[in-house]
């Protein structure tokens, strides 16, 4: 069946965070802001790895603080 939707690869918050290289709080923040969709049931959040990878690859690099030696 060629018209079938791709299956979601759902993982718990901690695994999604590990895959994205961010803290679990960041994954929860992405979901609360509507950047990724939360699946699962109350008390057991799950996220689609493809969505997590997409948003993680779009995140800006960490800001670097430079100190001047004036």
MARBA-3410 file (N, C-alpha, C, O; in Angstrom, 1 decimal):
70
0.8,-1.2,0.0,0.0,0.0,0.0,0.9,1.2,0.0,1.5,1.6,1.0 ~ 1.0,1.9,-1.1,1.9,3.0,-1.2,1.4,4.3,-0.6,2.2,5.2,-0.3 ~ 0.1,4.4,-0.3,-0.4,5.7,0.3,-0.5,5.6,1.8,-1.0,6.5,2.4 ~ 0.2,4.6,2.4,0.2,4.5,3.9,1.0,5.6,4.5,2.1,6.0,4.0 ~ 0.6,6.1,5.6,1.3,7.1,6.3,2.5,6.5,7.0,2.4,5.3,7.4
3.7,7.2,7.1,4.8,6.6,7.8,4.5,6.4,9.3,3.8,7.2,9.9 ~ 5.0,5.4,9.9,4.8,5.1,11.3,5.6,6.1,12.1,6.8,6.4,11.8 ~ 5.1,6.5,13.2,5.8,7.4,14.1,6.7,6.5,15.0,6.3,5.4,15.4 ~ 7.9,7.0,15.3,8.8,6.3,16.2,8.7,7.1,17.5,9.5,8.0,17.7 ~ 7.8,6.7,18.4,7.6,7.4,19.6,8.5,6.9,20.7,8.7,5.7,20.9
9.1,7.8,21.4,10.0,7.5,22.5,9.7,8.4,23.7,9.1,9.5,23.6 ~ 10.0,8.0,24.9,9.8,8.8,26.1,10.7,10.1,26.1,11.6,10.2,25.3 ~ 10.3,11.0,26.9,11.0,12.3,27.0,12.5,12.2,27.1,13.2,12.9,26.4 ~ 12.9,11.3,28.0,14.4,11.2,28.3,15.1,10.7,27.1,16.2,11.2,26.8 ~ 14.5,9.8,26.3,15.2,9.3,25.1,15.2,10.4,24.0,16.2,10.5,23.3
14.1,11.1,23.9,14.0,12.2,22.9,15.1,13.2,23.2,15.8,13.7,22.3 ~ 15.3,13.5,24.5,16.3,14.5,24.9,17.7,14.0,24.6,18.5,14.8,24.1 ~ 17.9,12.8,24.9,19.2,12.2,24.6,19.5,12.2,23.1,20.6,12.6,22.7 ~ 18.5,11.9,22.3,18.7,11.9,20.9,19.0,13.3,20.3,19.7,13.4,19.4 ~ 18.4,14.3,20.9,18.5,15.7,20.5,19.7,16.4,21.1,20.1,17.4,20.6
20.3,15.8,22.1,21.4,16.4,22.8,21.0,17.6,23.6,21.8,18.5,23.8 ~ 19.8,17.5,24.2,19.3,18.6,25.0,18.8,18.1,26.3,18.5,16.9,26.4 ~ 18.6,18.9,27.3,17.9,18.4,28.5,16.5,18.1,28.3,15.8,18.6,27.4 ~ 15.9,17.2,29.1,14.5,16.8,29.0,13.6,18.0,29.1,12.5,18.0,28.5 ~ 14.0,19.0,29.9,13.1,20.2,30.1,13.0,20.9,28.7,11.9,21.5,28.5
14.0,20.8,27.9,13.9,21.5,26.6,12.9,20.8,25.7,12.1,21.5,25.0 ~ 12.9,19.5,25.7,11.9,18.7,24.9,10.5,19.1,25.4,9.6,19.3,24.6 ~ 10.3,19.1,26.7,9.0,19.5,27.3,8.6,20.9,26.9,7.4,21.2,26.6 ~ 9.6,21.8,26.8,9.3,23.2,26.5,9.0,23.3,25.0,8.0,24.0,24.6 ~ 9.7,22.6,24.1,9.3,22.5,22.7,7.8,22.1,22.5,7.1,22.7,21.7
7.4,21.1,23.3,6.1,20.6,23.2,5.1,21.6,23.7,4.0,21.8,23.1 ~ 5.4,22.3,24.8,4.4,23.2,25.4,4.3,24.5,24.5,3.2,25.1,24.5 ~ 5.3,24.7,23.7,5.3,25.9,22.8,4.7,25.5,21.4,4.7,26.3,20.5 ~ 4.4,24.2,21.2,3.8,23.7,20.0,4.8,23.5,18.9,4.4,23.3,17.7 ~ 6.1,23.4,19.2,7.1,23.1,18.2,7.2,21.7,17.8,7.6,21.3,16.7
6.9,20.8,18.7,6.7,19.3,18.5,5.4,18.9,19.1,4.9,19.5,20.1 ~ 4.9,17.7,18.7,3.7,17.2,19.2,4.0,16.2,20.3,4.8,15.4,20.2 ~ 3.2,16.3,21.4,3.3,15.4,22.5,2.3,14.2,22.3,1.1,14.5,22.1 ~ 2.8,13.0,22.3,1.9,11.8,22.2,1.9,11.2,23.6,2.5,11.7,24.5 ~ 1.3,10.0,23.7,1.3,9.3,24.9,0.0,9.5,25.7,-1.0,10.0,25.2
0.0,9.3,27.0,-1.1,9.5,27.8,-0.7,10.2,29.1,0.5,10.5,29.3 ~ -1.6,10.7,29.9,-1.2,11.5,31.1,-0.2,10.7,31.9,-0.3,9.5,32.2 ~ 0.9,11.4,32.3,1.9,10.8,33.1,2.9,10.0,32.2,3.9,9.5,32.8 ~ 2.7,9.9,30.9,3.7,9.2,30.1,3.8,9.9,28.7,3.2,9.5,27.7 ~ 4.6,11.0,28.7,4.7,11.7,27.4,5.7,10.9,26.5,6.6,10.3,26.9
5.3,11.0,25.2,6.2,10.4,24.2,6.2,11.4,23.0,5.3,12.2,22.8 ~ 7.4,11.3,22.3,7.6,12.2,21.2,8.1,11.5,20.0,8.7,10.4,20.1 ~ 7.7,12.0,18.8,8.1,11.4,17.5,9.6,11.7,17.3,9.9,12.9,17.2 ~ 10.5,10.7,17.1,11.9,11.0,16.9,12.1,11.9,15.7,13.0,12.7,15.7 ~ 11.4,11.7,14.6,11.6,12.5,13.4,11.3,14.0,13.7,12.0,14.9,13.2
10.3,14.3,14.5,10.0,15.7,14.9,11.1,16.2,15.7,11.5,17.4,15.6 ~ 11.6,15.4,16.7,12.6,15.8,17.6,13.9,16.1,16.8,14.6,17.2,17.0 ~ 14.3,15.3,15.8,15.5,15.5,15.0,15.3,16.7,14.2,16.3,17.5,14.0 ~ 14.1,17.0,13.7,13.9,18.2,12.8,14.1,19.4,13.6,14.8,20.4,13.2 ~ 13.5,19.5,14.8,13.6,20.7,15.6,15.0,20.9,16.2,15.5,22.0,16.3
15.7,19.8,16.5,17.0,19.8,17.1,18.0,20.3,16.1,18.9,21.1,16.4 ~ 17.8,19.9,14.8,18.8,20.4,13.8,18.5,21.9,13.4,19.4,22.5,12.8 ~ 17.4,22.4,13.8,17.1,23.8,13.5,17.4,24.7,14.6,17.4,25.9,14.4 ~ 17.8,24.2,15.8,18.1,25.0,16.9,19.4,25.8,16.7,20.3,25.2,16.1 ~ 19.5,27.0,17.2,20.7,27.8,17.0,21.8,27.2,17.9,21.5,26.6,18.9
23.1,27.4,17.5,24.1,26.9,18.4,24.2,27.7,19.6,23.7,28.8,19.7 ~ 24.7,27.1,20.7,24.8,27.8,22.0,25.6,29.1,21.8,26.6,29.2,21.1 ~ 25.2,30.1,22.5,25.9,31.4,22.5,27.2,31.3,23.3,27.2,30.7,24.3 ~ 28.2,31.9,22.8,29.5,31.9,23.4,29.7,33.3,24.0,29.6,34.3,23.4 ~ 30.1,33.3,25.2,30.4,34.6,25.9,31.9,34.8,25.7,32.8,34.0,26.0
32.2,36.0,25.3,33.6,36.4,25.2,33.9,37.5,26.2,33.1,38.4,26.5 ~ 35.1,37.4,26.7,35.5,38.4,27.7,36.6,39.3,27.1,37.6,38.7,26.6 ~ 36.5,40.6,27.2,37.5,41.4,26.7,38.5,41.6,27.8,38.2,41.6,29.0 ~ 39.7,41.9,27.4,40.8,42.1,28.4,41.2,43.5,28.5,42.4,43.9,28.4 ~ 40.2,44.4,28.6,40.5,45.8,28.7,41.1,46.2,30.0,41.4,47.4,30.2
END
